[in-house]
Amino acid sequence: MPVDLTKPMQTRDGREVRIYATDGIAPAIVHGAFRETGLWQVCTWLFDGHHPCSGCQNLDLVNVKPRITKDLWVEVSRQYEGCTPIFSLGPRTAKTIALVKVTIDCEEGEGL
């Protein structure tokens, strides 16, 4: 699937990317740079985000999936003999042992 040039991108192997222009001369119409050991390396890509060099797939552009960070509370209770997620912090019963705050940090599409 082609890369969406309007959304955040990185190289296939995870390097940070800056895009300067998307209207260059064909076939390498995307102009920008990628970060290599702390320095920016100038680069061009094809309209679909592929690197022009056939052996450089690690430099292909891919869209960065947004990260999701969510806090939720988990009730540890004798009643359920385990943990149950809760969505309000109302009064707890005598069977509640603890309320534990859990922070989930993951990429979009990882099960949330």
Secondary structure as UniProt FT lines:
FT   TURN            5..6
FT   STRAND          9..11
FT   TURN            12..13
FT   STRAND          16..21
FT   STRAND          30..36
FT   TURN            37..38
FT   STRAND          39..45
FT   TURN            47..48
FT   TURN            54..55
FT   HELIX           57..59
FT   STRAND          61..63
FT   STRAND          67..77
FT   TURN            78..81
FT   STRAND          82..86
FT   TURN            94..95
FT   STRAND          96..107
FT   TURN            108..109
//
